[in-house]
Amino acid sequence: MPDLYPHQRAELDFLQTHPRALQLSDVGTGKTPVFITYAAHVMEQDGRVLLVTEKGLICQTMREAEAWLPKGLPRPVEWGPEATESRFAITTHTKAANAVEALCALRPTLLIVD
């Protein structure tokens, strides 16, 4: 497990023990590393992850994923029609809202909406 701060470790423990949990944290408290660590946990169990975020945060989230995902796990790709087989996809709120049926075909095990 990455070196998370105590409050992040507590949030991760909560997410792992409550599979349908909703986490609401303030801006700047380090949610993204917690989400990525949880995504890694899901992918280690052969799950798929879809992360929905703001348009301007996709590249930043992908960079953070590179830093926080353990070696050997799939890296995130920006979701599009050609990325339907990806195990970790990232998209924007607008694209997710406009392509619900296509995103359902991805069949994510974990949906993170940031």
LOZA-425157 format. One line per 3 residues: number of its first residue (from 1); their letters; for each residue x, y, z of N, C-alpha, C. Coordinates in nm, 2 decimals. Layout:
<bazas>
NUM> A> X,Y,Z,X,Y,Z,X,Y,Z ~ ...
</bazas>
This chain:
<bazas>
1> MPD> 0.08,-0.12,0.00,0.00,0.00,0.00,0.09,0.12,0.00 ~ 0.05,0.23,-0.08,0.13,0.35,-0.08,0.14,0.41,0.06 ~ 0.23,0.51,0.07,0.24,0.58,0.20,0.14,0.69,0.21
4> LYP> 0.02,0.66,0.26,-0.08,0.76,0.27,-0.08,0.82,0.41 ~ -0.13,0.94,0.41,-0.15,1.01,0.54,-0.25,0.94,0.62 ~ -0.25,0.95,0.76,-0.35,0.88,0.84,-0.49,0.90,0.80
7> HQR> -0.53,1.03,0.77,-0.67,1.05,0.73,-0.70,0.98,0.60 ~ -0.61,0.97,0.51,-0.63,0.90,0.38,-0.64,0.75,0.40 ~ -0.56,0.70,0.49,-0.56,0.56,0.52,-0.70,0.52,0.58
10> AEL> -0.75,0.61,0.67,-0.88,0.59,0.73,-0.99,0.59,0.62 ~ -0.98,0.68,0.53,-1.08,0.68,0.42,-1.07,0.56,0.33 ~ -0.95,0.51,0.30,-0.93,0.39,0.22,-0.99,0.27,0.30
13> DFL> -0.96,0.26,0.42,-1.02,0.15,0.50,-1.17,0.15,0.50 ~ -1.23,0.27,0.51,-1.37,0.28,0.50,-1.43,0.24,0.37 ~ -1.36,0.28,0.26,-1.40,0.24,0.12,-1.39,0.09,0.10
16> QTH> -1.29,0.03,0.16,-1.27,-0.11,0.14,-1.37,-0.20,0.22 ~ -1.41,-0.14,0.33,-1.50,-0.22,0.41,-1.65,-0.19,0.39 ~ -1.68,-0.09,0.31,-1.82,-0.05,0.27,-1.82,-0.04,0.12
19> PRA> -1.85,-0.15,0.05,-1.84,-0.16,-0.10,-1.93,-0.06,-0.17 ~ -2.03,-0.01,-0.11,-2.12,0.09,-0.18,-2.11,0.23,-0.11 ~ -1.99,0.26,-0.06,-1.97,0.38,0.02,-1.97,0.50,-0.07
22> LQL> -1.99,0.61,-0.01,-1.98,0.74,-0.07,-1.89,0.83,0.02 ~ -1.78,0.87,-0.04,-1.69,0.95,0.03,-1.70,1.10,-0.01 ~ -1.72,1.18,0.08,-1.72,1.33,0.06,-1.61,1.39,0.14
25> SDV> -1.51,1.45,0.07,-1.40,1.51,0.13,-1.38,1.65,0.07 ~ -1.32,1.74,0.15,-1.29,1.87,0.10,-1.19,1.87,-0.01 ~ -1.19,1.98,-0.08,-1.09,2.00,-0.19,-0.95,2.01,-0.12
28> GTG> -0.86,1.94,-0.19,-0.72,1.95,-0.14,-0.68,1.86,-0.02 ~ -0.77,1.76,0.01,-0.74,1.67,0.12,-0.68,1.54,0.07 ~ -0.65,1.52,-0.05,-0.58,1.41,-0.10,-0.67,1.29,-0.14
31> KTP> -0.79,1.32,-0.20,-0.88,1.22,-0.24,-0.83,1.13,-0.35 ~ -0.76,1.19,-0.45,-0.72,1.12,-0.57,-0.62,1.00,-0.53 ~ -0.52,1.02,-0.45,-0.44,0.90,-0.42,-0.52,0.79,-0.35
34> VFI> -0.62,0.83,-0.27,-0.71,0.73,-0.21,-0.79,0.66,-0.31 ~ -0.85,0.73,-0.41,-0.93,0.67,-0.51,-0.84,0.58,-0.60 ~ -0.72,0.62,-0.63,-0.63,0.54,-0.71,-0.59,0.41,-0.64
37> TYA> -0.56,0.43,-0.51,-0.52,0.31,-0.43,-0.64,0.21,-0.43 ~ -0.76,0.26,-0.41,-0.88,0.18,-0.41,-0.90,0.11,-0.54 ~ -0.88,0.19,-0.65,-0.89,0.14,-0.79,-0.79,0.02,-0.81
40> AHV> -0.67,0.04,-0.75,-0.57,-0.07,-0.76,-0.62,-0.19,-0.69 ~ -0.68,-0.18,-0.57,-0.73,-0.29,-0.50,-0.84,-0.36,-0.58 ~ -0.92,-0.29,-0.65,-1.03,-0.35,-0.73,-0.97,-0.42,-0.85
43> MEQ> -0.87,-0.36,-0.92,-0.81,-0.42,-1.03,-0.73,-0.54,-1.00 ~ -0.67,-0.55,-0.88,-0.60,-0.67,-0.83,-0.69,-0.79,-0.82 ~ -0.82,-0.76,-0.81,-0.92,-0.86,-0.80,-0.99,-0.88,-0.93
46> DGR> -0.92,-0.84,-1.04,-0.98,-0.85,-1.18,-1.10,-0.76,-1.21 ~ -1.11,-0.66,-1.13,-1.22,-0.57,-1.16,-1.19,-0.46,-1.26 ~ -1.29,-0.38,-1.30,-1.27,-0.27,-1.39,-1.31,-0.14,-1.32
49> VLL> -1.24,-0.03,-1.35,-1.27,0.09,-1.28,-1.30,0.20,-1.39 ~ -1.40,0.28,-1.36,-1.43,0.40,-1.43,-1.42,0.52,-1.34 ~ -1.34,0.62,-1.37,-1.33,0.74,-1.29,-1.38,0.85,-1.37
52> VTE> -1.47,0.93,-1.32,-1.53,1.04,-1.39,-1.49,1.17,-1.31 ~ -1.43,1.26,-1.39,-1.38,1.38,-1.32,-1.40,1.50,-1.41 ~ -1.36,1.62,-1.37,-1.37,1.74,-1.45,-1.28,1.73,-1.57
55> KGL> -1.32,1.80,-1.67,-1.24,1.80,-1.80,-1.09,1.84,-1.78 ~ -1.07,1.94,-1.70,-0.93,1.98,-1.68,-0.85,1.90,-1.59 ~ -0.90,1.79,-1.53,-0.83,1.71,-1.43,-0.79,1.57,-1.49
58> ICQ> -0.83,1.54,-1.61,-0.80,1.41,-1.67,-0.65,1.38,-1.67 ~ -0.57,1.48,-1.73,-0.42,1.46,-1.74,-0.36,1.45,-1.60 ~ -0.40,1.54,-1.51,-0.35,1.54,-1.38,-0.38,1.40,-1.31
61> TMR> -0.50,1.35,-1.32,-0.54,1.23,-1.26,-0.45,1.11,-1.32 ~ -0.43,1.12,-1.45,-0.35,1.01,-1.51,-0.20,1.02,-1.46 ~ -0.15,1.14,-1.44,-0.01,1.15,-1.39,-0.01,1.10,-1.24
64> EAE> -0.11,1.13,-1.16,-0.12,1.08,-1.03,-0.13,0.92,-1.03 ~ -0.21,0.87,-1.12,-0.22,0.73,-1.13,-0.09,0.66,-1.16 ~ -0.01,0.72,-1.24,0.13,0.67,-1.27,0.21,0.66,-1.14
67> AWL> 0.19,0.76,-1.06,0.27,0.76,-0.93,0.22,0.67,-0.83 ~ 0.09,0.64,-0.83,0.03,0.57,-0.71,-0.01,0.42,-0.75 ~ -0.03,0.39,-0.87,-0.06,0.25,-0.91,0.06,0.16,-0.90
70> PKG> 0.05,0.05,-0.84,0.16,-0.05,-0.83,0.20,-0.09,-0.97 ~ 0.33,-0.13,-0.99,0.37,-0.18,-1.12,0.30,-0.31,-1.15 ~ 0.27,-0.33,-1.28,0.20,-0.44,-1.33,0.05,-0.43,-1.34
73> LPR> 0.00,-0.32,-1.28,-0.15,-0.30,-1.30,-0.17,-0.21,-1.42 ~ -0.29,-0.23,-1.48,-0.32,-0.14,-1.60,-0.32,0.00,-1.57 ~ -0.27,0.08,-1.66,-0.26,0.23,-1.65,-0.40,0.28,-1.70
76> PVE> -0.44,0.39,-1.65,-0.57,0.45,-1.70,-0.56,0.50,-1.84 ~ -0.67,0.49,-1.91,-0.68,0.55,-2.05,-0.80,0.64,-2.05 ~ -0.79,0.74,-2.13,-0.91,0.83,-2.14,-1.01,0.75,-2.22
79> WGP> -1.13,0.74,-2.16,-1.24,0.66,-2.22,-1.28,0.72,-2.35 ~ -1.30,0.63,-2.45,-1.36,0.66,-2.58,-1.41,0.53,-2.63 ~ -1.48,0.54,-2.75,-1.53,0.42,-2.81,-1.43,0.31,-2.83
82> EAT> -1.30,0.34,-2.85,-1.20,0.25,-2.87,-1.14,0.19,-2.74 ~ -1.18,0.24,-2.63,-1.12,0.20,-2.50,-1.22,0.12,-2.42 ~ -1.31,0.04,-2.49,-1.41,-0.03,-2.42,-1.36,-0.15,-2.34
85> ESR> -1.24,-0.20,-2.37,-1.18,-0.31,-2.31,-1.08,-0.28,-2.19 ~ -1.07,-0.15,-2.17,-0.97,-0.10,-2.07,-1.02,-0.14,-1.93 ~ -0.93,-0.17,-1.84,-0.96,-0.21,-1.70,-0.96,-0.08,-1.61
88> FAI> -0.91,0.03,-1.66,-0.91,0.16,-1.59,-0.93,0.27,-1.69 ~ -1.05,0.33,-1.69,-1.08,0.43,-1.78,-1.12,0.56,-1.71 ~ -1.08,0.67,-1.76,-1.11,0.80,-1.71,-1.19,0.88,-1.81
91> TTH> -1.29,0.95,-1.77,-1.37,1.03,-1.86,-1.42,1.16,-1.79 ~ -1.49,1.25,-1.86,-1.54,1.37,-1.80,-1.69,1.35,-1.76 ~ -1.74,1.44,-1.68,-1.88,1.43,-1.64,-1.97,1.44,-1.77
94> TKA> -1.93,1.53,-1.86,-2.02,1.55,-1.98,-2.02,1.43,-2.07 ~ -1.90,1.37,-2.09,-1.90,1.25,-2.17,-1.97,1.13,-2.11 ~ -1.96,1.12,-1.98,-2.03,1.02,-1.90,-2.18,1.04,-1.91
97> ANA> -2.23,1.16,-1.90,-2.37,1.19,-1.91,-2.42,1.16,-2.05 ~ -2.34,1.19,-2.15,-2.39,1.17,-2.29,-2.37,1.03,-2.34 ~ -2.30,0.94,-2.27,-2.27,0.81,-2.32,-2.30,0.70,-2.22
100> VEA> -2.41,0.72,-2.15,-2.44,0.62,-2.04,-2.44,0.48,-2.09 ~ -2.51,0.46,-2.20,-2.52,0.32,-2.25,-2.39,0.26,-2.29 ~ -2.30,0.34,-2.35,-2.17,0.29,-2.39,-2.09,0.26,-2.27
103> LCA> -2.10,0.35,-2.17,-2.02,0.33,-2.05,-2.07,0.20,-1.97 ~ -2.20,0.18,-1.98,-2.26,0.05,-1.92,-2.19,-0.07,-1.98 ~ -2.16,-0.06,-2.11,-2.10,-0.17,-2.18,-1.96,-0.20,-2.12
106> LRP> -1.90,-0.10,-2.07,-1.77,-0.12,-2.00,-1.78,-0.21,-1.88 ~ -1.90,-0.21,-1.82,-1.93,-0.29,-1.70,-1.83,-0.27,-1.59 ~ -1.81,-0.14,-1.54,-1.72,-0.12,-1.43,-1.76,-0.18,-1.30
109> TLL> -1.66,-0.24,-1.23,-1.68,-0.29,-1.10,-1.69,-0.18,-1.00 ~ -1.61,-0.07,-1.02,-1.60,0.04,-0.94,-1.62,0.17,-1.02 ~ -1.71,0.25,-0.98,-1.74,0.38,-1.04,-1.70,0.49,-0.94
112> IVD> -1.60,0.57,-0.98,-1.56,0.69,-0.90,-1.60,0.81,-0.97 ~ -1.68,0.90,-0.90,-1.72,1.03,-0.96,-1.66,1.13,-0.87 ~ -1.57,1.20,-0.92,-1.49,1.31,-0.85,-1.55,1.44,-0.88
</bazas>
